[in-house]
Amino acid sequence: MHRIKRKPAPLTATHSVENQSPPLGGNAFEEDPLLMQYASGGSNVALTEWQQIGAYVRAPEAVDLARLANTEPPKLKTHDRQGRRIDRVDFHPAYHALMRRSTGWGLSGSVWESRSRDESPGHVRRAVTFYMVAGLETGHLCPMTMTNASVAALTTSSQLAREWVPRIASRKYDSSHKPPVEKAGLTVGMGMTEKQGGTDVNANTTRAEAEGKGIYRLTGHKWFMSAPMSDAFLVLAQAKTGLTCFLLPRVLPDGASNGIQFLRLKDKLGNRSNASSEAEFHGSVAQAVGEEGEGVRTILEMVTLTRLDCAVASAGLMRGSLSEAVHHVRHRSAFGEKLIDKPLMTRVLADMAVDTAAATALSMRLAQAFDRARTDDFEAAYARAMTPVVKYWVCKAAPAMIGEAMECLGGNGYTEDFVLARHYREAPVNSIWEGSGNVMALDLLRVFRRSPETYERVIEHVTDQLGRRAAGTRDVLNAAFDLLRKDEGAARIVIEQLALAAAAAELYHIGAGRLADAFSETRLGGAWRMSYGMLDARFDASQLLDALYPGDN
């Protein structure tokens, strides 16, 4: 028999790629009308920089750096090859590249720069950048946050501020293993919690023994110490007169290790590019920050700023995730039509966009309050009262919304090849870090008990901005606070109602029109909703989407 020769099938015969959305491109700044509105008061220098950042965070190079920083996570090396203790953490070069960019953009300390650089308000300017970078990669923003916020604590000690702040605000990134005095740029981490106490830092057992002239020796254990390769850490320890805040350098002036031993790196759900460690102090040299025994008060100066960053980063994650989802459905077809033309899909996306816009507005409004607080008594009160409220709601909203965005991509969204899987893993940390939901609710309760008139002023401000829509909301808020006077367990009801009212008020204040109507009519006093897509036909879902996500990439 003659052997029949079969012609081999083309290699691509069963592998044509069709109906897949292209990578998201464009400019994250220029394509975000709401963000551009908050940035409109910026200087020409700032606007130019934001346009450059917006282009960069969507560039293939940046997307690949973000991927590598998370697929090649940091590794702890406790000893060198000769067996000497070194306690180093190795990072992939992609992580250092992200750190270098973000430091250069001022995320590690630009709010402490002289305003002679330009006239842009410090917190808003930094928040706009932070928001865009969060949509790219948020793990490396953890050390950015801590370094920037550390200055608020360091300024309670004039000598430490003179030594450290200029190099923190230098916009120079130096990952080398050197004494701080030899470096042009510095990063600062945190070591607050211990395994027996967690948020209850008064249960800390780390001891601080005074050696004179403001120098102490610390001995103890920290359950979480973030960014272990920082040049120094703000830590809490028990001194003679009580819990005290200390600045603890990682490397001593002679180049020797400062008695810090890293036991392990935490195996976290997300935030994988950033190392979080468990550590011990063995007679580590530290300097007191603020007054001895006033550690909690001192560290709260720092914590307030980190909470702002948690909210801004969560809003940025929401925006980045929804941008991916909208882009996908504009290119993906199903059942003979583009997904974007399906009424159910459009309403789901528009409903998600309403929350994302509210999260952006609340976060940027809080950043404005931080900028105005020094010269405006009400803005100082707003910042004090609303920081826990904004952090609570925005950080709680992010995981559910990002999960819905993943669903828009179907199975693709659930794979690590697409960015939404990383965003989804990243989202919960902002709600947990620097005060979980209950801690934020208790913080509201603490401020309310000490100064109830502060929230009375905030409610008046919010209802003024709501205008004719305020009557029912004012009644709900007043009833909620009345309940809080006798029932501590009602704090979550109060904090969420206030967040929703403040978000609606800010959307009306900036002239968001039908978007503000959609938010207030579905979130304020509406029926309980378990999922997105509940906008009814009164609201033009396509119009809302096109207004917030213009054009096509």
N, C-alpha and C positions, 0 to 999 in steps of 0.2 A: 504494500500500500504506500501510496505517496503521502508523505507528511504534509499536512496543510499548514501553510505558513500564515499565521495571523498577524495582521498589522497592529502593532501596539497602539493602544488608545492614547490620545494626547494626555499628558500629565495633568492638564487643567480641565479635563472634560467633566470631572465631578467636583471641581473646586473653584468654580467661578464665584467671585465675591460681589454680591448684589445686595441692594437695599440695606446697606450699613451706613450709618451716619459718619461723616468725616470728622477728624479731630476738631475740637473747638478752638477757633483762632480768634482774631480780632483784638480788641483793646478793652480790658476790664474796667478802665476808667471812663473812656469816652462812650461806652455802651451801657453805662449805669446812670440814668438821668437823676435818680434820687441822690446818689453819691455826689454827682457833679453839683447839685444844688447846695449841699452842705459845704462843698469845696469852693463855692463861688466867691467867698470872701478872701480866698488865698491870694498871695502875691503872684506875680508873673513867674518868679523862681519856683514857687511851689507848684503852680499849674503845669509848668514844663516838666518838672520832676514826676508829678503824678501821671502825666501822659506816658512818660518813659517807663514807669513802673507798671502801668496798666498794660503796655505792650509786652513787657518782659514776662509777667506772670502767666501770660498765655502762650509764650514762645516754646517751641519744642525743646529747646535747651533747658529751660527752667523746669518744664514738666518732667524731663528725664532726671534732673537733679533731685527733684522731690521723690520720684520713684526710687532712685538708688539709695537715698538717705533712709528710706523706710525698709527696703528689702535687704539692705546691708546694715543692720542695726549696730549700735556701739557694743564693744566687747571689753570686759574688765580683765586687766592684767595685774594680778597682785604682786608677782615677783618677776625679776628679770631672769635671763638665762643662767646667771651665776647663783641664783637663789636669794638675791637681795630683795627686800621688800620695796616695791615702787608705787603700788596703788595708783595705777594709771588707767584711764579709759580711752580706748582707741576708737576714733570715728572715721567713717568713710569720707574721702575727700569731698563728696557731694554735700555732706553736712556742713563742712567748713566753708564751702562755696556759698551756701545759703546764709550762713552766719555772717560772712563777709559782706554780702550784698545788703542784708537787713541792718547791719551795724552802720554801713555807709549811708543808708537812708535815714538813719537817726532813730531807729526803733529801740536802741539800747539806752537812749538818754537825751533825745533832742529837746524834751520839754524843759531841760535844765540849762540849755544854751542861752547865751545872751540874745535878746530879740533884735540885736543889730544885724543878725544874719539876714533877716527879712521881717516883714510885719505880720506874718501869718500867726494866728493864735496857736500856742504850743500843743495843747491836748487835742484839738480838732485836727490840726495838721498831721500829727502823729497817728491819730485814729484812722484817718482816711487811708494812709499807707498800710497800717496794721490790718485793716479790713481787707484790702486787696491781697496782701501777702497771705492772709489766713486762707483765702480761697485757693492758694497754691500748696502751701505746706505749713502746718501749724506746730509740729513738734519743736522745731528750732525756735519758735516764738516764745517758748517757756523761759529760756534764759534771757531773751530780750525783755520780757515782762519783768522778771525778777531784778535784772540789772537796773532798768529804768526806775522801778519802784523803790529800790534800796536807798536811793538818794533821799527820799522822804524821811526815812529813819536816820540816815547819816547826818542830815542837817540839824538834828538835835544835839550833835556834838561838833562844835565849830572846828576843832583841830582835825577830826576825821574827815569832815567835809572839805577842808582845804587840801588835804592829802589825796582824797579819792575822787571827788566829784569831777575835777577837770579831765581826768583820764577816763572816767565813765562816759562823759559827754563828748569824747574826742572823735567819735565816728570811725575809730580805727580798731580793727579786729586782730588780735594776736593770740594764737592758740599755743604758743610756746610754753615750755615748763621753766618759768623764770620767776624770781621774786617780783612782786607787784611794782616795786620802785623802778625796776628796769624795763617796764613795759609802757608803751604809749597808749594802749587801750586795755580796759579791764572789764571783766564780767563778774557778777555777784550772784551767788545762789542762796538757798535757804535750807535751814535744818530746824524745823519747829517741833514736829510731832514725834512722839515716842509710842512704842507698842502698847503700853499700859494706859495711855490717855487719849491719843488721837487729837481731836479738836479740843479736848479738855487739857490745854497746855499747862494749867496749874498743877496737874499731876506729874509733870516732868521731874525726873530724878537726876538728870545730868548735873554735876556739881561744879561750881566755880570757886576756886581758892585764890584770894587776892594776894598779889606779890608786891603791891605798891605801885604808885604812879600810874594808876589806871590799868595795870596789866594783871591778867588773871590766868590761871591754869585750869582748863576744862577736862573733866573726866566723865565719860558716860556714853550713851548709845542713842542713836537717832534711827527711827524706823523708816522714815522717808527723808532723804536729803537730795534735792533735785539739782541737776546740772553739776555733777561731781567734779568736773574739770574747771569749774569757775576759779577765779583768782582768790576769792574769799567767800565766806558764807555769813549770813546773819543767822544766829542761832539763839535759842533760849536756854538758860541754865539757872539753877538755884544758887544765888549768892547769899551772903550772910543776912541781908535784909529782905530777901525774897527773889522771885523770878525776875531775871534781868536779861536784856538783849545784849548780845556781844557780836563783834566783828572778828571773825576767825580766818586768818589768811591760810591758804593751802600750802604755800611755800614760804619758808622763813627768809629773812634778808641774806643769809649766807648760802641759800640754795637748798638747804635741807628740808625734808618733809616736816610738817608741823604736827606730827603725831596723829594724823587721821588715817584710819584703816577702813577700807571699803570691803564689807563682807560679801556683798553680792549686788547685782543690778536687778531691779524689779522686773518681772516678766509681765508686762502690762497689756491690756486689751488693745490700746492704741498708743498714740504719742511715742511710737517706737523709735523715731529718729533721735529723740531726746533721752538721755540716760537719767534714771532715777535710782538712787542707791540706798542701801542700808549701811550705816557707818558707825564706827566707834571712835571716841576721842581718848587719847592716852596722854594726859598732861599737855594738851594742845594750848598754845599761847593765844590769847585773845584780848581785845580791848572792849571795855564797856561802852555801849551806845546808849546815850540818855542816862537818866538817873538809875542808880542801883535800886532794885525792887520795883521799878516801873516798866518791866519788860513788855507786858501786854499793851500798855498805852503806847510805848515807843513803836512796837511792831505794827500796831493798827494803822499808823501813818503810811506804812508800806502796803498793808493789806488792802486798803481802800483803792489804791491805784491798780493793784492786780485784779481787783474785781471789775473795774472798768474794762480792762483788757479782756477778761473772760467774756464779757458781754459783746464787745466789739468783734472778737475772734469768732464767737458763735454766729453772730450776724453775718460775718464774712463767709463762714462755712455754708450758711444757708444760701447766700447769694451765689456762691460758686457752684453749689450743688444744683440749684434750680436752673442756673445758666446752662449746665450740662444737659439737664432734662429737657428744657425748652428747645435747645439746639437739636437734640436727638429727635424729638417728635416732629420737628419741622422738616426733617430729612427722611424719616422712617415711614414706610407705607404699610398698611394692613387693610385687608378686605377692600382693596381697590381705591383707597384714598390715603392721603397723608394723615398721620395720627393727629396732627395739629387741627385738622378739620373735623375731628370727631367731637361732638358736643360734650360727651362725658370727660374726655381727656382735657379739653379746653377748660372746663369748669374746675377740674381737679387742679390744674396748673395755676389758674387764676386765684383759686382759694389759697394755694400755697404762696403765691406771690404777694397776697395781702398780708400774710403773717411775716414774710421776709421783709417787706417794706416797713412794717411796724417795728420789727426788730432793729432794722437799720436806723429808723427815725429815733427810737428810744435811746439807742447807744450813742448816736451823734448828739442828741440833746443833752445827755449826761456829760459828754466830753465838753460841750459848750459851757455847762454849769461849772465844770472844773476850771475852765479858763477864766470865767467871770467871777469866781468865788472870792478872790482877793479884794475886789473893789465893789462888790454888790452883795449886800447882806442876804437878800432873798435867794440869790443863786448859791450862796454858801449853804443856806438851809436846804435848798433843793438837792444839792449834791449829797449832803449828809443823809437826808431822808430817802432819796431815791436810788442811791447806789445799791442797797440790797434788793430793792424792788426790781430794778432793771436787770441785775445779774440773775435773779431768780427766774423771771419770766423768759428772757431771751435764751438763757442756757437750757431751760426746760423745753422750750419750743423747738430747739435745733434737732435733737435726735429723731423725733417723730416726723418732722418735715423732711429731713434727709432720707429717712427710710422710705417715705412716699416717693421721693425723687428717684431712688434706686428702682422702685417698682415701675416707674415710667420707662426705664431702660430694659425691664424684664431681666432675663438671666444674665445678660451682659453686665448689668449694674451690680450683680452679686459677685462678680469675679474681680480679682485683684488687678486684672489688666486695665480696668477702668477706675477712675479716680474716686468714684462715689463710695466704693467699699472702704477706702482709707478714710474718707470724710466721715462716714458713718461710725467707724471705730473711734475716730478722734472726738466726736461730738460730746460724749458723756463726761469727759474729763473736766470741761469748763464748769459743769454743774457741780462736780465733786470738789474741785480744787478751790482753796481759799473760801471754804464755806459751802456746804451742801444746802439743799433746799430748806431743811429745817433750821439750819444755822442762819440763813438769810431771813427766815420768818422771825426767828428769835431776835435778830439784830433790829428788825423793824419794831418789834415789841419793846426792846430796850430803849430805843430812841423815843418811842411813843410815851412810855412811862415817864421818862425823864423830861420830855418836852412835847406834850401833846399839841401845843400851839404850832409846832413846826409842821405837822401834818394838816392842821387846819389851814395853814397858809398854802400848802401844796394843793389841797382840795379846791380851795378858792381859785388858785391859778389855773388848774385843770378845767374846772367848770366854766371859768371865764372864756377859755379858748374853745370849749365845746359850744358855747353860745346857746341857741334855742334848743339844742339837744341835751342840755345839761341837767334838766330838772330831775329826771328819773335816776341819772347816774349819781347826782349829789345825794339823793335819798339812799341809794344802795351803799355808797361809801360811808355815809354817816352811820347807817345802821350797822355796817360791818365793824366800824371802829367802836361803836357802843357795845357790840357783842364782845369785842376783844378786851374791853375793860374787866370783864368778869370771866372770860373763857380763853385761857392761853392757847388752847387747842384750835381756836378759830383763826390763828395767825396766817395760815396759808390761804384761807378765804379772803382775808383782807389784802394780802400782798398781791394776789392774782387780780382781784378786782381793781386795785389801784394801778397795777401795771397796764391793764387793758384800757382803763380810762385815760391814763397818761399817754399811751400810744395813740389813741384816737385823737386826743387833744393836739398832740404834736403834728399829726398828719393834717389836721385842719389848719393848724398854725402856718404850715409851710405851703398851704394852698393845694393840697393833694386832691381836692374835689371828690369825684366819684369813688376814687380809691378810699378816701377817708370815710365816705358813706358806706361803702361795702364793709369796711372793718367795723365801724361803730354799730351798724345795724345787725351784723351777724355775730359780733363778739360781746357787745355790751347788752346784757339783759336778754340775750337770745336763748334758744333751747340748747340743752347740752348736746355737744357734738363729739362723736367718737372718731371721726375720720374727715379727710379733706374731700372736697367736691360738693359741698352743701350750698353753694351759692345758687340762688334761684334766678329766674329769667329777668328779674328787675335790673340785674347788673350784666352789662355786656362783657362777658368773659374775654372774648378776643380783644376787645378794646383795652381792657386792663392789662392783658399780657403785652400787647404791642407798645403800650405806654411805658412799661417798666423794662421790657426786653425788646428794644427796637431792632429792626433790621434782621438780617440773616447772615450767617458766617459761612 
